[in-house]
Amino acid sequence: MKFRTCSVVIALLLVLILDGKPLHAAAPVAEVYSVSVKETGAAGDGATDDSAAIQSALDLVASRPGGGIVVVPPGVYRIDLAQSLVVKSNVKLLGIHNPTLSMHNFSSSYAFGYETLSIMGSRIVIDGITIEGNDSIIRGIGIHSGSSQVKVVNSTIRNISQSEDTDSPLYSALVSGILIYSQTSDVIIDHSTIDHVRAIHRNPVARGIMVLAEEHLPVAQRVNITYNSISNITPREDADGIHFDEQPPGSLNSNSLVDHNTFDHVAKRAIKIAAPGVVVSNNHIMNSYLNDNAYLFPNDTPLPQDMFAGISVYADNVTVKGNLIEGTGCYYAAIEADQGTLHHINIKNNTISNGKQAKIKDSNGIRIGRIHDFLIMGNAVSNMQTGVFSPLTLDQNGIIAHNTIHAVDFGVRFSNPEKKLYPSVKVTQNTIMARQHSIIVE
């Protein structure tokens, strides 16, 4: 009996250990197909043109049933400006110890490039790759229409700019570290760094990460941009860290997330959301300018503040919560939603301040326009001229409650021709310490 009991106990333990599966030979685990770019001829010595060798490895893995991994060992791999590297479905491009893809001119007739990596497919991962643009390309990574289940993680994109050739279409092109096209879905940009993206010619537009709107194509769905570092996006005229492009009326919610990113020296605004259905949460925005964020070109109506905004909202169904917006300089509006008629905007539990030495004239913590159904709650605002500002309209409705506002001239400031607060806007249970007025309607 003792032997039988012991045998039963052992048998039960084996069943538990083996997750309830019977004791027989385990099924073989399918080995993931992988190719090193060294096997297809890449040198990684910082001198050789490795473009063809790396593309060969990418194509080889993409041609296999189920795809696989393209391994990039440590090194500096020179890539020809004349041709982007195309990454197709079921390919993981994996860098070991952060190898660099460095853009260079190998043809005297082609002195500037378009983008380093062109993502065209599904189930694609870029992991641990550094893209060195050398101010010779307008884009680091393009995630093109039709792509889905794409991840860019643990990677760096830097030194993106515009062509100096006035005859080139890239002379005045939009520049961006990563551009996500319309009709894409399930895109993750995580734990990556985007640094020094700059437009240098007239009407300059620069983006760290841009989610593009294209005519007649649906908005990108489920784009998660998390835990990234974005810095030195210039110039002041129109440079944003993360930018969701304006969508056509009636567009579906994007169902996207911008969370736990850090921003520094982003010349116009850290985040702009003009696509509906985005949550912006737990980001840290640093305004490190102080009277030194100059316009690149003369401007008839220059703003005196150091940055236009930390976060701008120009679409419906957007939530902005838990963000820290601070720095040495001042914002025109740390958070603003003041363009057109918007619906369902929630601004909650954000901490907002200008720098102690910053000029606070015409500076707002939260500035909202014509919004139907807004909630401004639990925010901490300090060292602004105005804590919360809004021009009131008869059909506007919302709640401003439980905010802490101090070191301001005006706590909550409204403007309307009738000089009265409409009952559809409720201002209640706020803690306000203002130098002039806690609540004023002008």
C-alpha positions, 0 to 999 in steps of 0.5 A, spaced: 500 500 500 505 504 501 508 503 494 501 504 491 500 511 495 507 513 493 506 511 486 500 515 485 503 521 489 509 521 484 504 520 478 500 526 480 506 530 481 508 528 474 501 530 471 502 537 475 509 538 472 507 536 465 501 541 465 496 535 465 499 532 459 500 524 459 507 522 459 510 521 452 515 524 447 514 531 447 512 534 440 518 537 437 518 545 437 518 548 430 525 552 430 524 559 427 528 561 421 533 566 422 539 569 417 544 574 419 546 579 414 553 577 415 551 571 411 548 575 405 554 579 405 553 585 409 560 587 412 558 592 418 564 596 417 562 603 416 565 603 410 562 598 405 555 599 402 551 594 405 544 595 402 543 590 397 546 584 402 541 587 408 535 587 403 537 580 400 536 577 407 530 581 408 527 578 402 530 571 403 526 571 410 520 574 407 519 568 402 519 563 407 513 560 409 511 563 416 517 568 415 523 569 421 528 573 423 533 577 420 539 578 425 543 584 424 550 583 429 553 589 432 556 594 427 555 600 422 552 598 416 552 603 410 545 604 406 545 607 400 540 613 400 537 611 393 533 605 395 529 604 402 530 597 405 523 594 404 520 590 410 515 585 408 510 580 412 512 575 417 519 579 418 523 581 425 529 585 424 533 584 430 539 588 432 544 585 437 547 591 441 544 596 437 547 596 430 547 602 426 544 603 419 547 609 417 545 613 410 550 615 405 550 617 398 553 612 394 551 615 387 553 622 385 546 623 382 542 621 388 545 626 394 538 625 398 534 619 400 526 618 402 526 613 408 531 608 411 525 602 412 519 601 408 514 597 412 509 593 407 506 588 410 503 584 417 506 581 423 513 585 422 517 587 428 523 592 428 527 591 434 534 594 437 536 598 430 539 605 430 537 609 424 542 614 423 539 619 418 545 624 417 541 629 415 540 626 408 533 623 409 526 625 410 524 619 414 527 614 418 521 609 418 515 609 414 509 604 416 505 604 409 498 603 408 495 596 408 500 594 414 498 591 420 501 588 427 507 592 426 512 593 432 518 598 432 521 597 439 528 599 443 530 603 437 533 609 435 532 614 429 536 620 429 538 626 424 532 627 419 532 633 415 530 636 408 534 636 402 538 642 400 537 641 393 532 646 391 530 642 385 528 636 389 521 634 391 524 633 398 527 640 399 520 642 402 517 635 404 514 634 411 520 630 415 518 625 420 522 620 425 516 615 423 510 616 419 504 611 420 500 612 414 492 611 413 489 604 413 494 601 418 492 597 424 495 595 431 501 599 430 506 599 437 512 604 437 515 602 444 521 604 448 524 608 442 528 614 441 527 619 436 532 625 436 533 631 432 528 631 426 528 638 423 525 642 417 530 647 415 526 650 409 520 655 408 513 653 411 517 647 415 513 641 418 517 636 422 514 631 426 517 626 431 512 621 430 506 622 425 499 618 424 497 621 417 491 622 414 490 620 407 484 622 402 479 616 402 482 612 406 480 610 413 484 612 419 489 608 422 486 604 428 489 602 435 496 605 434 499 605 441 505 610 442 508 608 449 515 609 453 518 613 448 523 619 448 522 624 443 527 630 443 529 636 438 524 636 433 524 643 430 523 649 428 518 653 432 513 654 426 510 647 426 514 642 429 510 636 434 513 630 437 507 626 436 502 628 431 495 625 429 493 628 423 486 631 422 481 626 419 475 627 415 469 629 418 465 622 420 471 618 421 471 612 426 475 613 432 482 611 432 482 607 438 489 609 440 494 610 446 499 615 447 502 613 454 508 614 458 512 618 453 517 623 455 518 630 450 524 635 451 526 641 446 520 640 441 519 647 438 511 648 437 508 642 441 509 635 444 503 632 442 497 634 437 491 630 436 486 631 431 484 624 430 478 622 434 478 617 439 485 617 442 487 617 450 493 621 452 496 619 458 502 619 463 506 623 458 512 628 461 513 634 457 518 638 458 519 645 456 526 647 456 526 653 452 526 660 455 526 666 451 531 662 446 526 658 441 526 663 435 522 662 429 526 660 423 523 665 418 520 672 419 513 671 422 508 677 422 504 674 428 509 671 433 507 668 439 511 671 445 511 664 449 516 659 449 512 653 446 505 654 443 502 648 447 504 641 451 498 638 448 493 640 443 486 637 442 482 638 435 478 632 435 472 628 438 472 623 444 479 625 446 481 624 453 487 627 456 489 625 463 495 624 468 500 628 464 506 632 467 507 638 463 512 643 466 519 646 464 523 652 465 519 656 459 512 658 458 506 655 454 501 659 450 496 653 453 499 647 456 493 643 454 488 646 449 482 644 445 480 651 442 479 649 434 472 648 431 466 645 435 468 639 439 465 633 443 466 629 449 473 632 451 476 629 458 482 633 461 483 630 468 488 629 473 494 633 469 499 637 473 501 643 469 506 649 470 510 654 467 517 655 469 519 660 475 523 665 471 518 664 465 513 670 463 506 668 464 502 674 460 497 670 456 499 664 458 494 659 460 494 652 463 488 649 460 484 653 454 478 650 451 473 653 445 467 651 443 466 644 446 459 640 447 460 635 453 467 637 457 470 635 463 476 638 466 477 635 473 482 634 478 488 638 475 493 642 478 495 648 475 500 653 477 504 659 475 500 661 469 496 668 467 490 664 467 488 657 470 482 655 465 480 659 460 474 659 455 470 663 451 463 661 453 457 659 448 450 658 449 450 651 447 456 649 450 456 644 456 461 641 461 464 641 468 470 644 471 471 641 478 476 639 483 481 642 480 487 646 484 489 652 481 494 657 484 500 662 483 495 665 477 492 672 476 485 669 474 483 662 476 477 660 471 476 665 466 470 666 461 469 670 455 462 672 452 458 678 450 453 677 455 458 677 461 455 671 464 456 664 466 451 659 463 448 654 467 450 649 462 457 650 465 458 648 472 464 650 476 464 647 483 469 645 488 475 648 485 481 650 490 483 657 487 488 662 489 488 667 484 492 674 485 486 678 481 479 673 480 478 666 482 472 666 477 471 671 472 466 672 466 469 678 461 
